[in-house]
Amino acid sequence: MVRANIPVYDIYSIIPGHTQRDLLVKRLGPYAREYHHLHRQHGHSFYHLVMFIQGSGSYTIDFTSFTIQPYQVYFMAPGQVHSWHFDSDVEGYLVHFSPAFFQSFLSDQHYLERFSFLQGDSKEAVIQLPVSLQPAAATLFERMLEELEQPKGAGLDMIRTYLLELFIRLERSIATITPRHIPKQKQLLLNNFQQLINRHYNTIRLPKEYAELLYVTPNHLNALCQDLLGKTAGELIRDRIMLEAKRLLVNHELTVTEIAYHLNFQDNSYFNRFFKKNVGITPETFRKQISH
């Protein structure tokens, strides 16, 4: 029996009756209790963030599992997949916003790229709020809920400012926890490399080709990645290909051969060897494991 494709929701279709296509702000408890179908693995076409106030259990983002903690915040970027596994009732806040939500508000269309937790890397996406920040974060979410009752234009702009304040406060808290000073130019180069990988992983596979796009030498790019991330440039490219392969394997309507072709592997047997070398199991075995 062929299983249905993994659901991928946009904001106005994720819950019945929601008509705003660029924003959704909810209390987490009622939302999680009412929409049980959203506990199962699914994807989003929008940015998604949750702050837990209480509750227990776990959740996955791109096949990495995290344990729920009070005053923990997690973020997801468009294209990522996730699921919830709650052991008790959870309380907190949830916000969805589309990639277009800030476009008319910010003159710098790349402004959100400065926030590491919005870049689609699950390792950067989970933040434990320090005690000093917890009341302020809860207040910002409460103010967003209040603004939903205001006239549409002004209310949405206020929510944008509250979200930006939250992002800036979180980024500062991360910098305090991880105080290693990284020169701005190095960080910018790494960010640009990671964004290029996200755009071109399916067609550009060699570090030297990315180095050309970044106007640096392959050795410089490789040294930068090893210095800041402990990985080679080639490993970062392979990691992104593997992540997309795993996302596609959730879709049981696609055969492994179709996935290999989609990822630009002309030889299905090479894709199988590539996957097993990096994950330790075959694509079919991985698919069976995530189905249970």
Secondary structure, 3 states (H helix, E strand, C coil): CCCCCCCEECHHHCCCCCCCCCEEEEEHHHHHHHCHHHHCCEEECCEEEEEEEECCEEEEECCEEEECCCCEEEEECCCCEEEEEECCCCEEEEEEECCCCCCCCCCCCCHHHHCHHHCCCCCCCEEECCHHHHHHHHHHHHHHHHHCCCCHHHHHHHHHHHHHHHHHHHHHHHHHHCCCCCCHHHHHHHHHHHHHHHHHCCCCCCHHHHHHHHCCCHHHHHHHHHHHHCCCHHHHHHHHHHHHHHHHHCCCCCCHHHHHHHCCCCCHHHHHHHHHHHHCCCHHHHHHHHHC
